[in-house]
Structures are given as C-alpha cells and as structure tokens.
C-alpha cells in the first residue's frame, strides 16, 4: 500500500487534478457564463502549481512505487510547461470573447492537458508515461476542434485525432516489445538491463525505434510532421499558440528523459535515428517554410525546424547537450508566445487575418507591434546578440563536443535558409506600403505577453546566469555518474 508521505513528490499534480475537477463542477453549476472566472482561477492554479514544483527541493524523490519521479530536471521542465500554458491561456480570453466561442470547458481542458504534460516529464516507467501522454492528447484533440462551427477547425481536430491515435499505437507497440525482450517497463530497471551497452535481443532496438517514432510524432519531427501545418492553420489562434509551446516542450523533455535515462547506454544505437530525424526536420523546416503565405502555417514549419535544432542537443547525449536543450526550449517558449501574441492581434475591422502580406507597412501604423515581431523574428533566425542565437550556440557546441560535425554543419546551413523567411516578415513590415491599418490591440494580457517576451529575448545576453545555471543543474540530474 502506498504510504501517505510517498505522495509528496506528486503534490503539484495532485493539486492540479483536484483543482481541475473542482473548476469543472464550478462551471457546470454556475448558471451564467463562467469562462472568465474559471480562466482566472485556472491561471491561479497554474501559479500555485509552479510554486509547489519549486518548493519540492532538488533531491530525487519517487512516488507511486517508483512509477513517478520528482527531480530537478522534472521541476525545470514543469515550470516551462506551466509558463507556456499560463501565457497562452491568458492571451486566449480576448480571442474567445471576440469570436463569441467562450465556454468554461476551454480553460479546464487547458488545465487537464497541462496536468498530463506534468505527469509525462515525471514518468519513471512506460506505464506512467503513457498515462500522462494520453491525458494530454485527449485534451488536445478536443481543443484542436474547439471552434466546432468552423470547418477548418473541425478538420484540424479530426486529422490530429486520427494521426495521434496512430502515434499512440506505435508507442505502445514499442513499449510491448521492450517489455517482452527486457522484462520490465521501469526506467530504473531498464537502465540496469542495458548497463554497459548490453542489448539482450535485437527486438529491443526495434521497440526503441517504435517508441522514438511515437514520440517524434508528438513533437512534429519529420517524417511525422504531416499533421502540424494543417492543425496550426485550422485550430483557433490561442490553441495553436498552446500547441506550439507547452505540448512541444513537454514531449521534447520526455524524449530526453527516455533516451538519456533507461537507454543511456544504448546511445550508439539511438543517436543515428535522432541525428537522421534532426537533419530531416531542419531541412523541411527551413525549405518548406520559404513558400508559405499564411503566417500560422509558417510558424508550423518554423517549429519543425526548431525541433530539429533541439534534437541536435539530444543527439549529443551529454550533460552539455541536455543543458543546451533546456536553454533552447526556454528561449523558444518566449519567442513563440510573443510571436503568437502578435498573430492574435492581426485584425482588420474586427476580422482575423493570417496572411504574411497583411503585415505590410506595420512599422508605420503600429510601430511597437512591428518592433516586437522584428525582434522575435531576428531571434528565431539566430542573429546575435538576441536570445535565439545563444539557444543554437549551446546545442551546436554540444554536438561539436560529441564529434557530430556533419550534424552541426548541416544545422548551421539550414539555419541560414530559415533566416530568409524570418527576415522576409521584417522586410514586409518595414519596407512595404500599408494597404489597411490593423485594429488597435485592446487586450492587456496580449500586450503584456508581447512586452515580456521581447524583454527576455533582448536581455538574455546580458543576464544569462539564472537560466544557464538552472538548466545545468537540471541536466546534471540525468547524468549522476558524470
């Protein structure tokens, strides 16, 4: 029987789960529209959860008989997930009001998806991993099709559901192969089985490939990226922002924990697959983005490219590589939410527009909005001294240290290609003539997200210590012998 004290490491998740159920009841029994009060309470719950996560300390603690682990890596990941979820949830209020699709279920679904992500990054067993992954996925399927009267949104939800179910099947099949040939699903148990690079059976490698395929779908890495552009374009903008940030960070942190945890000694086997997927993702993200005219589709290909860069850090398989991954994800979080805050503000006479050409002359009509987007685009392109440059610098340095020279060179080349479409947006805003003027940004939360993300991207170079030292401590947890 589980001892009561055994549950303390899972206190943030238990709190979020209890709060989610209570808010669901509140929304059901409150007669009038509850979207705003429930959203405010959800944001408070996320803030309280972040405080609980940081108060757990730095020691590695297990719960639920070793199925659940709380350590610095999980804590760092959860704070990023909660930040991303809170930013995108706060931005969505004005959007839901304007589109008249406000329902109290929306913030509750975001909260349950966030709970699934927090469980994922603390998984210490494939069964716990799958439980968290499915709680996240089921919530995201509903959110993708949330705007049910919109044909594009329902199509996005259906595509995401069908392909997501396929990915879950691949993952489960991989887990069953691992269990069949290694005899356990526990991460600690598997680490002992594979100690010293010992592979009990070739079926283990097959199982690992299936697991990587399932998780690569969740992060939209090539060749499992086909859902991303359609879902990004079709889903409501705040949902797309949420998809681009929190689930992506959670799945990449989960992939990191799986590969450098139980399969750490099989690095030679999985590095080839991760390197191949990273190269494909960087190339597709770079070249396919060049021809896009819709800014949300462009962000989909941009995120595919960013996933490729993060995978470079994972492929290094070292503590420096994982530190680079965490720094990159934290910077990516701010760059992406800031960009989506601008995209959400693209309105002409109350109507949403998503074309890149609609940004023409923005510097003359909305100079601050244009400045924000320009800073974020330069950062995404990796131009120094902005934060995005340092994200790429850390992962490429780790790859060079691991002697992955080809991967590093191809990464830098594709980064140059992708810089074209980021800089094209700046060119459209500053050098093209304005056709029509965007409506003024009314939402305080959207303006706050824009300001905060711009400040982080600009100031990181001058104040890198908190993020770099935090990421280093979090990465060190996964390499106890190092």
N, C-alpha and C positions, 0 to 999 in steps of 0.2 A: 504493500500500500504506500502511496506517495506521502511522505512526511510534509506537514504544512510549510516548514521552512524551505523545503525543496522548490516551492513555487515562487520564492522571492526573485530569482533571476528573470522570471517571466512576468513580473508585476506590470511593466508598461503594457504588454499585450493583453493581460487580463483586464486592466483598467480600460483600455480602448474597446475591448469586446463588450464589457459591461455597459460602458457609456453609449456604444453604438446601439445596443438593444434598447436602452432607456430612451434614446433620442427617437428611435423608430416608434416606440409607444407614444411618446410625446406628440410626434407628427400625426399619428393615427387619431388620437383622442382630442387634439386641438381642432376646433371647428373651422376657424378661419385659416387663411393661407399662412403656412408655417415656414416657408423657405428661408426667410431672413433670420428669424430667431434660431432655427436649427443650424443654419450655416455659422452663425456667430458662436454657438455652443460647440460645434464641430471644431472650429479654429481654436477655441479654448482647450478642448480635449487634446488636440494635437500639441499645443504648447505645454500642457501638463505632462503629456507622454514624453516629450523631449526632455523635460526636467527629470522625470523618473529614470529615463535612459542614462542621463549623465550622472545621476546620483548613485548608480549601481556600483561604481568603483571600477578599477582596472583589472581586478582579478578575474581569471577564467572560472565561471560558475556553470554548473549543469543543472537542468531541471527535467522533470518528467522521465526519470530513469535514464538520463543520458541522451534523450531524443532532442533536447533543446539546449543550446549553449549561449551564454551571455559573456562576451569578452569585448576588448577594445575595438576590434575590427567590426563586430556587430553593432556596437554603440555608435561608431563613426558613420557607418552605413545608414543606421536608423535615423540619425539626426539629419542627414542629407535627404532621406526619403520624406521625413516629416516636414522639412523646409519646403521641398518641391511641392508636396501635396497642399500645404497651407497657402503658399503663394498662388498656386493655380486655382484653389478653391476661393480665395479672397477675390481674385480677378473675375471669377465667373458670375458673381452676384449681379453686376450691372448688365451683363450679357443676357442672363436669364430673364431679367426684368424687361429689357428692350425687345427680346424675341417672344415674350409672353409664354415662356415654357418653364416657369419656375414651379418646382414641386419639391416638397420636403425630402423626397426619396433621393434627390441628387446628392446633397451633402452626406447623407447616410451611406450611399453607395461608395462615395469617395473615401469615407472613413473605413468601411469594410475592406475596400481594395488596399488601403494603406496598412490595415492590420495584417492582411495576407502577405504584403511585402516585408513587414517587420518579422513575421514568422519565418519567411523564406531565408533571410540573411542570418537568422539564428539557428537554422536547421543543423542538426548534428547526426542526421540519419535520413536516408532517402524517403522514408515514410513521412517524416515531419516536413521534409522539403516539398513533397507532392501535395500535402495538405495545405500548406501556405500558398503554393503556386496556384492551386485550383480556386482557393478563396479569392485571390487576386483576380484570376482570369474571369471567373463568373461575374464578378462585379464590373470588370472592364467591358465584357460583352454587352451588358445592359447599357453602360454609359456610352458606348460607341453608337448604339441605335437610339439614344435617349430622345433625340428630336424626331419622334416617330411619324410626324406628318411630312417630314422631308425625305424625298425619295433617295437622295444621296446618302443620308444618314442611315436609313434602314439597310441600304445596300452595303455600307461600310460595316455595320454591325453583323450582318449575315456572313460577309467574307471573313471577318475577323473570327467569328464563332467557328465556322467550318474549318478554317486553317489552324485555328488554335486547338481544336479538338484533335486534329491530325498530329500536331506537335506534342500534345499531351500523351497520345498513343505511342509515339516514337520514344518519348522519355520513359514511359512505363515499361515498354518492351526492353529498353536498355537496362533499366533497374532489375528487371526479372532475370536477364542474362547475367548481370553482375552477381545477383543473389545465388543463382544456380551454380556458378563456377567458383565464387569466392566464399559462399556460405554465410554471408552476413550483409545487412544493409546499413550497419552503423559505420559512420565515418571513421571513428577511432579503431574499430575492428578491421576495416578495410586497409587502413594505414599500416596495421601490423601485418596483414596478409601480404601486402605488396612491398614490405620493408626490403630495402636493398635492390629494388627494381625487379623482384621476383614476380613473374606472371604465371599463375597456376595453370592457365589454359588460354588458348587463342580467343576463346569466346568472351573473355574479359575485355579484350581490345574491341571486339565487335560491340559489346554492351556499352563501353565508354564512348564509342563513335555515335551510337544512337542517343545517348544522354546528351552529348555535345550538340547533336542535330536539334533535339527538342529545345535546349536552352538557347541555341543560336536563333531559333525562330522567335523566341520571346524578346530577344534584343534586336530583332530585324537585321541580322547579319546575312550577307549574301552567301549562299544562294537561297536563303529562307526569308528573303525580304519582300516577296511579291505583294504582301498584304499592306505594307506600310504606306506607299503613296496614296492608294485609294482610301484607306482608313483615315489618314491625316487630312485629306481633302474633304471627305464626306462627313466626318464627325463634327459636332459643334466646336467652335474655336477653343473655348476653355477646356473641353475634353481632350482635344488634340494636344494642347499645352501640357495637360496632365500626363497623357500617354508618352509625350516626348521626354518627360523628365523623370517622374517617380518610378514607374514600372521599369524603365530602361536602366536606371541606376541600380534598382533592386536586383534585376536579373543579371547585370554585369557583376555585382558584388557576390551574388550567389554562384555564378560561373567560376569566379575567382576562388571562392571558398572550396568548391567541389574539386577544382583542378589542383590547387596547391595544398589541399588538406588530404583526403583519402588517397588521391592519385599523385601525390608529390613525387614519389619515387619512379613514377612512370612518365616523367617529363619528356623523355626522348620520344615516346610514342605519341603523346598528345600535342607536343609542340608543333609537329608537322601539320596537323589538321588546323590548329589555331592560326599558324602562320599563313596557311593557304586561304583560310576564311578571311583573315585580316587583309591580305593583298586584294582579294576579290572585292571586299567591302569598300576599301579605299578607292579602288578603280571605278566601281559602279557609282559610289557616292560622288566622286569627282566628275566623271564624264557625263553621267545621266543628268546631273543637276544643271549642266550648261544649257540644255534645250528647254528647261521648264519656264512656263509663263505664269503659272499660279504659285503664289508665294508659299502656300501651305504644302504643296507638292515639293517645292524646292526645299523646304525645311525637312521633309521626309528623307530626301536624298542626302541632305546635309547631315542628318542624324545617322544615316547609314555609314557615311564617311567617318563621322566621329567615333562610331562603334569600332570601325576598322583601326583607328588610332589607339583606342583603349585596348584592343586585342593585342596590339604590338607589345604593350606593357605586360599583359598576361603571358604572352609567348616567352618573354624573358624568363619567367618562372623564378625570379629572385625577389628578395625583400625590397630592393630598389625599384624593381618593375612594378610591384604591387603598390608601393608608395606613389609612384608615378600615376598609376591607375586611379587611386583615390583623389589625388590632387586634380587630375584631369576631370574626373566626374564632378567634383565640387565646383570647378570653374565652368564646366559645361552647364551645370544647373542654373547658374546666374545668367550666363549668356542666353540660354534658351528661354527662360521665363521672361527675361527682358524683351527678347525679340517677339514672343507671342503677345506680350502686353501691347506692343506697337501694332501687331497684326489685328488684334481685337479692336484697336482704336481706328482702324481704317473704315470709316463710314462716310457715305455721301448721302446727305438728306435722310439720315436715319437708316440707310440701306448698307448692308455689309458688302465690301468689295475685297477681292483677293488677288487681283492681277498685279504683277510687278510694275506694269506701265501706269497703274493708278497712283503710284508713288511719285510720279513726275512733278517736279517743282516743289516738293515738300519742304525744302530748306527755306523757301520764301514765304510759304503760308503757315507752316508750323515748325519754326527753327529748332525748338527744343526736342521735339519728337524726331526730327531728322538727325539731330546731333546724337541722340540716344541710339538710334538704329545704325548710324555710321560707326559709332564706337564699337557696338556689338558685332557688326559685320567685319570690321578690321580685326577684332579679337578672334572671331571664328576663323578668319583667314590665317591667323597665327602671325600677325605682324607685331614685332616688338615695339614698345615695351609693354604692350597690353597683356592681360592675364592669359589669353588663349595661346600666346607664344610659349609661355612657361609650361602650360599643360603638355604641349607637344615636345618641348625640350626634355622634360623629365622622362616621358615614355621612350623617346628615341635614344636618350643617354643609356637607359637601362638595356635597351635592345643591343646597342653597340657594346656595352659591357659583357653581354651574353654572347657576343660574336655573331649576332644576327645582322650582318652588314647589308645583305641584299634587301631584307625587310625594311631596314632603316632608310636605305636609298630610295626604294620604291615609295615609301611613306612620304618622304620629302617631296618627291616628284608629283605625287597625286595631290599633295597639299598645295602645290603651286597651281595645279589645274583648277582645284576647287576655289582658289582665291579669285579666279575670273568671275564666277557668278556672285560672290560676295561683293566684289568691287563694282560689278555692274549695277547692283542696287544703289550703291553710293553715287555712281555716275548719274543714274536716273533721277535721284533726289536732288542733286546739286547742279546738274547741267542741262536737264530737260525743262521745257516750259510747262507750267501748271495748266492742266485742262480744266479741272474743277477743284474747289477747296474742300478738304475734309471737314467734317463737323468737329467742334471743339470737344476735347476729352473731358467728359463730365465726372467720371468715376475717380474718387480719391485713391482707392486701393490700386487701380491700374497705374495712376501717376506715381504712387509710392513705389510700386514694383519696378517701374522704369528707372526711377531715380536711384533706387538701391542697387539694382543690377549694374547700372552704369558706373556707380561709385566703386563697387567691388572690382569690376574689370579694369578701371583706371588706377586704383590704389594698390592692387595686389603686389605689383612690382616693388612698391616702397614699404609694404608691410606684409611680407610673405610668411613670417615666422609662425603665427598661430596655426595656419593651415598645414604648412610643411611639417612642423613638429608633430601635430596631431595625426597626420597621415603616416608619418614614420613610426609612431608608437603603435598605430592600428595595424600596419603591415607586419611589424615585428612579431605580433601575436601568432601569425601563421607560420613563422619560422623559428620555433622555440629552440632548436639546436644551434641556429645560426648566431 
